Every structure is written in C-alpha cells, then in structure tokens.
Amino acid sequence: MRKIVLALAVTSLTVPALPASTAFARDTGVYHGQTWRGSDGRTYCRKPNGTTGLVVGGAAGALVGREIDSRGSRATGTILGAAVGALLGRHVQRNVVSRCR
C-alpha cells in the first residue's frame, strides 16, 4: 500500500497540468493568459479550481498521517492525514498560489 501511495504521489507531481483552453474567451473577447475581457467590456479572471492541490495534498497528507499514527493498522492516521492534506492543498492552490489582479 505504501508503494502505491508513493507512486501516485510521484506521478501526480510529474504529470504536467493540462494547457489552458481558449474556451474561456468569449467570441468577441480578448484572452490574455489568466485574464480576458468579455464582450460586455468587463475583465474576467481565471483561477485554478484546486484539483492538483487536492490530489498532491491528499497523497502527502496520507504519507504523513501514516507515519504519525504508529500504532495498530495505521488506517485512521492515513485517512485523517489524507483528508486534512487534501483540504489544505486545495486551499493553498485556490487562494494563495494564483491571484489575478
């Protein structure tokens, strides 16, 4: 189980993020990376949804939780660590890493 979790963590770190699609640009809008101007003249911002942070945080949290819970089957520590790590990773990616100004 430990090898599987470690392999998933390494895989999720090495798989590149999918390229940003121009589907976010309106037909009459202009797209410039994370921001674009819509047909109504307003500027819109594309922020990450936190999926990568959720996966990486969950894997890292599971490994840390497993090491902290040293008694018995370690399932409780692994599950709690994965949950806390996933929530923390999602929060970091959504709110801290990428801010549009």
Salt bridges, closest charged atoms under 4 A:
GLU67 OE2 - ARG2 NH2 3.10
